[in-house]
Amino acid sequence: MRKPLVMGNWKLNGSIGMAKDLVAGLRSELSTEANCGIAIAPPTVYLDFVKHQLGGSNILLGAQDVGVHLSGAYTGEVSATMLKEIGVTHVIIGHSERRTYHKESDEFIAQKFGVLKEAGLVPVLCIGETEAENEAGQTQAVCARQIDAVINALGVQAFNGAVIAYEPVWAIGTGKSATPAQAQAVHKFIRDHIAKQDAAVAKQVIIQYGGSVNDKNAAELFTQPDIDGALVGGASLKADAFAAIVRAAEQAKK
């Protein structure tokens, strides 16, 4: 049975003081015997600090992005091996904000996926459609294209031990969220799409939902059979709200 993963994406938010208080809050709110995976992804400059704040807890350290090179003349980049060395286990790639603001292509994101797998890190591949694509009935085509970029470059086996985060772009930070039934339909499509290549890979891959997930809507989302936790944005900046989402994931999969 798949173990759900609830991961917090802090985005460009935080400070030393905020990170210290937030991790302390999470540690007091969450049991060390969690029935789901828990990870947080602070900004890169706080990764090492947060790692030390997490010491002895069961909360995993995530990063928000990775470079495609391991070393060299690439100013401003951070490599997969560097992230691994300071304790990162999970890395978000392909977030719609990276696709939009940094013009990252499906192929470039697949390259990042391969670098992470090679380093022994867990890629958290974000996929999802814009509002215009949703209204045009292109949700499945967009998700399939974004997944196929990885399969074409690396083979379907690359999704063993990986995470996919379905984040409809129109729901990220907008307060809008797909209904549980809408989200489940897309998650089932994603799993079925991978199953066409390899049913065993499809069965084990964790597929999170993201897009205005909060402590109010999480429980109903997590009861859906193909939704394996969440990639949480704004609500991950509040210990009580994030902990409530984790508890909802644990409860739903008992």
Salt bridges, closest charged atoms under 4 A:
GLU29 OE1 - ARG247 NH1 3.53
ASP48 OD1 - LYS51 NZ 3.69
ASP48 OD2 - HIS52 ND1 3.84
ASP65 OD2 - ARG98 NH2 3.22
ASP65 OD1 - LYS112 NZ 2.72
GLU97 OE2 - LYS11 NZ 2.85
GLU97 OE1 - HIS95 ND1 3.63
GLU104 OE2 - ARG98 NH2 3.01
GLU104 OE2 - LYS112 NZ 2.86
ASP106 OD1 - ARG99 NH1 2.70
ASP106 OD2 - ARG145 NE 2.65
GLU131 OE2 - LYS176 NZ 3.39
ASP148 OD1 - HIS193 NE2 2.75
GLU167 OE1 - HIS95 NE2 3.29
ASP192 OD2 - LYS188 NZ 2.71
ASP215 OD1 - LYS216 NZ 3.58
ASP226 OD1 - ARG191 NE 2.66
ASP228 OD2 - ARG2 NE 2.92
ASP228 OD2 - ARG191 NH2 2.88
